[in-house]
Amino acid sequence: MQQFSFQNRANINNSLKAEEFDILIIGGGITGAGIALDAASRGMKVALVEKNDFASGTSSKSTKLIHGGLRYLKQFDFWLVKEVGTERAIVHKLAPHLVVPEKMILPLIEGGTYGSWLTSIGLKVYDILASVEGEDKRKMLDKKEALEKEPLLPKSILNGAGYYAEYRTDDARLTIEVLKTALQYGAKISNYIEAKNFIYKDNRVAGVKVFDTISHEEFHINAKYVVNAAGPWVDELRQLNHSKIGKRLHLTKGVHLVVSHEKLPVQQSVYFDVPDGRMMFAIPRGKVTYFGTTDTNYQKDKDNVTTNLVDATYLISAVNNMFPDINLTLDDVQSSWAGLRPLIHEEGKSASELSRKDEIFVSETELISIAGGKLTGYRKMAERIVDLVAKKYDRRFAISFDEIKTKEIVLSGGTFKDFNEVKSYTDAIQNRIAEVDFDRKYAEYLVYNYGKQTDLILQKYDDLSLQMSEEGEPKKMLQAEVLFCIENEMTCSPTDFFMRRTGRLFFDAKSVVMYKDFVLDIFKTLFLWDDKTTQHYQQELAYHLKTATTFL
């Protein structure tokens, strides 16, 4: 039986009930995942629960960049630029298949946010703060050079461009791989477990009452320290703990749209001006290009964040404004996603002016909460939390833990020396699957999602080829992928698979429409679902597919 699979979920939950943990983390996004890996690798006994699927909130709805925060130079936030810039290189080293180098062009236009001198100085400072080396160092391009790199840029108002390096990722897959790596250090991790209330002992938080939304069972998890890393829901848990005082969250919504690469054929990522003074990204990814983001205040249902017509129109007009030869319409949009940023409220500041720094709150009853922060900085956020817990633990129990190790812990699937080795491995995978008519893009899809774990998927594919010769090759490969995710990644439903394990719902919605019934049948057969349960998961996927492909 696979350790991190639905089939083993009851055993994991029994461990959560039976043991007392050094640290219990509420929230299975990138922040919670990072804390789990840091704490477990230092020798702490770790539990983590997530009320939905892992990365189902903010951590699957970002711009999907591990980037150094160039725009924070404009706010003179040098500390944040240095931290996330340095972290960018570390995370690339830990998972080079998942954190992929991506050249970024910053067009300098008349009346734009960045002038030539400021950009040159800014990018130089950026290189120094982020310790950028070699060919990743910034270059300044004149107008002719900029148009050679990106012919779609507006010739009439273009003065030149900055050219620098960032990294593209899949935020949900990064979260999953961090969690899977934490498992290797003994962490106990479960999804679809909702925190309902806190358990107190001697006026201190000593655990959590939880509800399993799959088995409909309530139980207690006991822990010496509880960390609230629930992202947009942090304040709900602080309120439950009667400690929502002082600073509070300020939620802002970010929306991204996806079109075919043919409709917006940018040759590399572009970080460009929007007429209202904001900046936006357009990022090529396989057969599509996605662009965003918006930054608007949000006070509606946190469990149901959607893209509306205003969001979509704003993004499309921004793209059409920057790329005069492109004339996108709503009909060109293949899919979208909308997510929330859990920022810290600051009086008098607009949504886009709010700091992206993280903050830690400790209540009188010792509930530790963390909010704010960026995807790129997840490892340092985790370090601050685990350092705090370790100090408290030492004072209270006179027991100390190891120093931080996560700078050296390669994430599961990421056992590559560098990105050149990733490319060589991709070549080998392409040669293996070319025999059955899969192209380079599919090889990249597999490797950039799963790294060396692609070998396990292809082994499953070979086994299936012997068993089901009547099925087409795409279905066999898809089934191999589904089985891998079910057995190794606590995938509990078709939505988990299509949305967060693979990103297909966002980047290849047509394949979801084409194969949704086939995948549903795999789950139904393996999980022994009755008709009512099958219908529930069918409707769940239909809802998310509709939400991603229409504007409400």
N, C-alpha and C positions, 0 to 999 in steps of 0.2 A: 504493500500500500504506500502510495506517495505521501510524503509528510505534509505538503502544503496543497491539499486537494479537498474538494467537497466531501469525498469519501472518508477523509480523516478529520472532518470538522467537529464531529461529536467528541472525539478524543481530545482535540485542542480545547474545546469548551469545558470538558471535564477537568483539564489541568487548570483552566482559569478559575473554576469553582473551588478546587481543592487546595491550591497553593496560596501562600502569601508572597507578594512580589515586592521588590525594593522600589520599583517605579511602575506605575500604571499610566499609560498614555491614552488620552481620549482624542481620537482624530487620526485618520489614516491617509492624510495628504502628505506632501513632501516634508513638511515640518515635523509631523509626528513620526514619519518613517526615519528621518534623519536622527531624531532623538533616540528612537528604538535601537538603531545600529550603533550609535555612539555609546549609549549606556550599556548595551549587551556586550560590546567589544571591550569595555573597561571592566567587565566582570559582574555587572549588576544583573539581578534577576528581573526580567522585563516582560510586561504584558502590554499589548496594544489592542484597542477595539475601535471600530469604525461603524457608524450607524447605517451607512449605505455601503457602496462598494469603495474600495481603495481609490483615492484620487478622483472621487466623483464630484467634488466641489471645485474649488479654485485650481487645484493641481491637475486638472485635465482641460482647463479653459484659458490658459495663458497664451502669450504670443509664441510660445514654444522656442524661446531663445535662451541660451545661457550667455548672457551678454554683460558687458562691463559697465553699463549705465552711463554712456557718454552724456546723456541729457542732464545728469546730475552735476556735471561741471558747471552748467549754466546757473545752477542754484548754489554754486560754490560748496557743494557737499563732497569735498575731497576724500573724506574718510570712507564714505559709502562707495565711491568710485574705486578707491584702493582695495577695499575689502572684496567687493564683488568681482573686480578685475583680476585679482589674484586667485580667487576661488574658481573663476572660469577655467583657468589653466589646470587647476587641480582636478576638477570634475572631468575635464577632457581626458586627463591621464587615467582616471579611475574607470572610465567607460568610453573609450575612443570610438566605439561603434555607435554609441547612442548620443554622443555629444560631438557633432560633426562640424569640422571647419567650414565656415560660410563667409565668403568675401562680401563686404557691405560697401555700397557706394552712397555717399552723402552729397547730393547735388547742391551746388551753390548757385542760387538764383537771385535775380534782382529783387530787392526788398524782402529777401528771405530771412529766416531765423539766424542763420550762420553766414557771416562774411568770410572772405578768403583768409584774412589775417587771423581772425578769432578761431577759425576751424583749424588752421595749421598749428597754432599754439595749443589749442584745445586737444587735438589729436596727439600732439607731442607729449603733453602732460599726461594724457590718457595712457600712452605707451609706457611712460616712466612709472606712473602709479600702479599700472596693471602688470608691470614687468614683462612687457611684450618683447619677443625676440625674433630674429631672423626675418624671413619673408612675410611674417605676420605684421611687421611694423608698418605704420601708416605711410601712405604716399599722397602727395598733392597732385592732382591732374589738371591740366588746362582744358579749355573747352573742347578742343579736338580730341584729346585723349579720353575725356569723359564720354563723348559721343561714340567713340570706338568701343568703350566698355559697355555702354548702354545707349543704343541708338534711339530708344523710345523717349529719352529726356527732351524737354522743351528747348529747341534750338534758339528761339528768339529771346529768351530771358536767362539762358544758362551762361554762367561765368566760369565754370570749372567744377571740380568735385574733390571731396576727400575720399580716400579709398583705404579701408582698414579691415581687420579680421574680427569676426564674431563666431559664435557656435550655434548651430541649430540642434534642437532636441525634440523628443516626444516626452512632454512633462509627465503624463500618466505612466508611460513605460519606465521612466527614470524612477518614479515613486515605487513601482512594483519591484524593480531590481534592487533598490535600497532595502525594501522590506524583506525580500528573499535572502539578501546578504545578512540581515539581522537574524534571520532564522538559523543561519549557520553558527551563530553565537548563542543559540538557546532561547531566543525570544519566543514568546507565545503570542500569536497574532491571529485575529479573527475579524471578518467583516460581517455586516448586517447585525451588529450588536449595538444597541442604542443605550447610552447612559441616561438613566431616568432620575436618579437622585444620588446624593452622597451619603456615605456611612461615616458617622463621627464616633470618635473614642477620645475621651479626655479633652473635648473641645478642639479636636484636630480631625481633619479629613483622613479617614483610615481605609477608604475603599469606595466602591461605587455599586449601586443597584442598577442592573442592566436588564434589557429585554432583547431576546433573540427574535428578530422579525421573521426568520425562516421557520424555526421550530415552535415559535410562540411561547417560549419558556422564559420565566424570570429567574435571575440568580444574582448572587453577590460576588464581587471580586475584591479581595482584600489586598491592600498595599500600604507600605510605609509612607510613600509619597505619590500624589496624583498630579499629573501634568495635563492641563487643558490646552490642547493644540487643535482646537476645532475650527480654526479659520473663521469664516463669517459667523459661526455660531458660538464664538468664544464668550460673548456677552450674555448669551442665554444661560450658559453654565455658570458664569459669575453671578448672575441673578439668582440661580438656583442655590448657590452657595451664600446668598445674601451679601455679596461683596462687590457688587457693581457700583463702585464709588470712584470719584476722581475721573481719570481719563476713560474714554469710551471709544468704541469702534465707529468708523465712518466708512460705510460701504459705498464703493463706486463700481459701476458696471462697465465691462470691456467687451466689445463685440468684434468678431472677425468674420469675414466672408471668404468663400472659396469659389474660384472660377477655374475653368480649364486653362492650362498653360498657353494654349493657342490663343485664347482671348486676351491674356495679359502675359506676353512672352518675354518677361524680364530675364536678362542673362545671369544676374546674380541678385542678391537681396538689395533693396533700395530703402534708405531711411530718408523720407522726404517731407517737405513743408505742406501743411494744410492751410488754406486761406485764413482760418481763425487764429493762426499763431501756434497751433499744436504741431507735433510731428507724428509721422505714421510709417509703418513698415509695409513693404510688399515683398513676399518671400516665395521663391519657386521651390516646389517640393514634388519630385516625381512628375506626374502628369498634370499637376495642378499648380496654381499660384494662389496663395492666400494673403489677405491684407487686413490691417487693423492697426490701432484699435480705437474705440471710443473711450471716453472717460467722463461718465455722467453719474450724478448722485443717485443712489438706489435705496428705496425704503419699502419695497413690496415683498412678495413671498420669496424667501431665500432658497426654498426647495424647488422653485419653478421659475428660473431666470431665462427669459427668451429674447430673441432678436425681433425688434419691431420695424415697421416701415421707415420710421424716422432714422433709426440706427443705420439701416441698409442704404437709404438714400444719401445720408451724410458720407458714408464710406465710399460709395460709388462716385459721388460728385468730386470727392477729394482725389480719387485715382484719375478720373477724367481731366481734372484740372492740371495735374502734374504731368500726365502723359497725353499730349494733345492728339496723337494718332490713335489713341484707344477710345472707343466709345462704348463703354460698358452700360448695360441696362439691367434691371432686376431679373429679366429672363435669363441672363448669363450666369446667375448665381446658382451653383450646384448644391451648396450647403453652407451652414454657418454655425458658430457657437457663441454663447454669451456666458460670461462668468463674473464673479465678484472679487474685488480686491478688499481684504479686511484691513483697512488703513486706520491709523490713530487720528481721531478728530482733533483739528486745530482751528480755533475760532478765527473767522474772517478769511480762511483760505478756501480757494475753489478746489474742485475735485482733482484737477491735474497739478495743483500746487502742493498737495499734501505729501509729506515725507514718506518714503518707502522704507524707512528704518523700522526694525522690529523693537518691541518693548515687552518687558516681563513685569507681571503683576503678581504679588504674593499676598494672599488674604490673611486675616487674623487666624483663620483655621488652617493655614498652610496649604491652601490650594494654589498651585503654581500655574499661571496662565501666560501664554505667549501669543502675540498678535503682530500684524504688520510684516515687514520683510519681503524678500524677493526669492523667486525660485533659485536664482544663482547662488544666493547666500545661505541655502538650507543647512550646509554643514557647519558653518559658524554659528548659526542660530542654535543648532543642536548642542554645540560645544558650550555655549553660554548657559543653557538649561542644565546640562549634565554636570558642569562645574558647580553650579548652584546646589543641585541635589547632593553632589558628593560632599560639599562643605557642610551642608545641613546634617548629612548622615554621619560624618566624622564627629561633629559636635555632639550629636545626640547619642550615638552608639559606639563612638571611638573605633569605628571601622573605616578604613580608607580603601579606595579603588585605584585602578591604574590610571595613568595619564591618557589623554586622547590619542587614538590610533587611526582615526578614519582617513587621515591624509594618505595613508599607505594601503588601505583596504580596497582592493580591486572589486568592483561590483560584479555580480553574477553575469556571466556572458561576456565580460569585458577583458578576457585574458589575452590582450594584444599588447605588443611592445609599443606601438604607436599607430598613427592613422595609415601610414603606408602598409602596415601589416593588415589593417582592416581592408584596404583596397585589394591586396593580394588574395586575401581570404574570399572577398567578394568575387574576384575573377574565378577562383576555384569553384565556388558555388554556382556561378553562371555556367561554367562548363558542365557541371553535373546536371543542372536542370534544363540545359539547352536541348538535350536529347529528347525531352518530352515537351518541347515547344514553349518553354518559359523564357522571357527575355531578360535583358540587363536590369530593367527597372524592377522586375520581380525579385531578382537576386539582391538588389539593394534594399528593397522592402524587407526581405527576410533578415538580412544581416544587420541593417540599421535598427530593426526592432529587437532581434534576439541574440545578436552577436554569435559567439561560438555555439550557442544552444541550437542554432540552425541545423547542426549535425543531427541532433536528436529528432528534430521535425522531419528531416529527410529520411532518417532511419524508419520512422513511423510511416512515411510515404511509401518507402520500399516494401514494408510489411503489408500495407493496404493494397499495393499493386498486385501482390500475390493473391489477395482475398477477393477483390472486387473489380475484376477486369471489365465489367459492364459499365462502370461509372467512368465519366470523362476525367481527364487528368486534372483540370482545375478543381473539381469536387474532391478528388483524392487528396490533393495538396491542402485544400482547405480543411478537410477532415483531420489530416495529420496535425495541422496547426491548432485546430480546436481541441483535439485530444491532449496536445502538449500543454495548452493553457489550462485545461481542466485539471490535469494531473499535477501541475507544478506551480500554478499561480492562483489558486483559490478562486477560479472563475465559476460563478454560481448561476449564470444566466446568459442567453444570447446577447443581451444588451451589454453585460460586462465585456464579452468578447469583442463585439463589433465596435463598441465605443471607446473602451479604455485599454484593452489588451492589444488592440491593433490599430486604432484610429480610423478604421475603414468608414465609420459613420460620417466622419468629417471629410476625409480625403478621397474616398471612393464609394460614395453613397449608392452608385449604381450597382456595385457588387453586393451591397447589403440587400437591395431590392431583389436581386437575382437569386441570392442564396439563403435568404432568411428562413424559408421553410425547411430547407435541407439541414441547416444548422440547428433549428428548433427540434427537428427529429432526432438529431444526435443527442441533445440534452434529454429529451423525453425518454429515449431508450436507456441511456446511461443512468439517469437519476430516478427512473421508474415513476415519472410524473403521471398523475391521473389527468383526465380531460380538463377538469377545472383548473388545475395548476398550469397545465400546458397553455390554456387560453389566457391565464393571467400574464404569463411571460410573453406570449404572442402580442397581447395588447400593449404591454410595457414597451416592447421594441417598436411597435407601430407608432406609439406616442412619440418616442424619441426621434424616430425617423421623420415624422411629420414636423416636429419642432425644429429639427436641423435643416429641413428643406423648404419650409414655408415661413412667411413673416406674419406674426399674429398681431 
